[in-house]
Amino acid sequence: MQVVNFDNAATTYPKPMSVSKAVYMAAQKYGGNPGRGGHAISMAVSDKIYNVRQAAADMFGAEVEKTVFTLNCTHALNIAIKGIMASGGHIIISSLEHNAVARPVYALTQNKGVSFSVAEVADSDEQTIYNFERLINSRTKAICTTIASNVTGQILPYKKIAELCKKYNICYIADAAQAAGVLELSMSDGFDFLCMAGHKGLYGPTGTGLLFSNGKFEIPTIIEGGTGINSIELAQGTEFPEDYESGTINTVGIIGLGEGIKFVKQKGIKTIYSHETKLCERFINKIYRIPDIKIFRQQGVKYVPIVSFNIGNTDSQMVAGKLSEMGFALRGGMQCAGVAHRFLETDKQGTVRFAPSAFSSEVNVERLSLAVARIAMSK
C-alpha cells in the first residue's frame, strides 16, 4: 500500500527529483573534504559547497561569511543559545516552543547560572509582545522563539519581537524550522541568529541545517576540532563560518540541499504557501462538522500550513495509528513540544498533526478527510 505523507512538518517527503539526483552525483563525483586541501578533489567540492552557501545566504538576506551549515535546526539552535548564554543570564522563550529550544535552555539552568521565563503567546500580537516585554529584566540577554509553532502552526509576531529586542539591546534567536521555505524570511527582519532545518521546507536531505548570524553578537563555539584554518593553534577561534563547522561537514547532504533551495526559489515561496494553505483550509472545511472533532485554530490568528486536531478524548497516537493503517502518515502525540502542549492543555492526549507539502494533492486531502470521519464514527 502506498502511504501518503502528511507529516511534512517533520521532514518533507517526497523530495524533488533534482535533490535525489544531486545527492547521487555528490557521492559519485564530489568525494573530497572542502577546505581541507589544495588538491583538485578538495577544490572541486569546496566550490560546490560555497555555491550552496551563497544560494542560502541570498535566499535569506544574509552574508555568505555568516552562513553556517549545521546538522539540523536543533544543532543550529544549540550553537546560538549556548553561545549567547555561555556566561549566564536570563533568557525568555515562548509558550509554543519545540524541545529544540526548551531543552537547551533548561539544561543551561542546571549548571550555568542561567534563568528563563516563558512568555504566553496570545491571540493578538499586541498582547503577545506585552507578555514578552514585561518579562525583560536587567539580566536578560536574549529572547528565543519559534517563528511558527510546529504543533498548531501559529505564526508569532517575529518582526515585532525583533524590534523589542533591538529596543532593549538583547539578542533575538529565531527558530525557523516550520517557516523556512513557507514564509518569506530575511535577516533584515531583525534576527540576530536565524536557525532552520534543511530537510523540511527547503526540501533538502536529512542531516542538513543552517545558522545565519548578523554578526552583532560574538559567541563561543560548542564543538571544537578541525576547521581547515589556523590548524597549528590549540585554541579554536570564533570566525564565521569555519569555526562553527568543526569536522567534516555533510557535503553530500549540502549539495542536495542546494537543489532543494533551487526548487523552492523556482516554485516560489508564495506559491508554495498558497498551495499548502488551501489544502489546510480544504481539510478543515471537510472535518470541522464531524462530531467530537476539535481543531486547534483561532479566528483572526495567522498560521503556516499546519493543522492539529483531536477526535474527542481518543489518544492522538491511536488515531494516527489508525490513519497509518488506512495509508496516511500524520504525526500523533507531543510533536517534541512539551512546553506547547502544556500551554494548549493537551499534555495528556497530544494532537494529530496534518502538514501538507508542495507535492500534496486535493484528492488525497479528500481521502484523508473521509478516513478521519470513519474513525470518528467508529469510536
Summary of the structure (lengths in Angstrom):
residues: 379
radius of gyration: 21.1
end to end distance: 24.3
largest distance: 68.8
contacts: 1330
relative contact order: 0.17
helix: 41%
strand: 17%
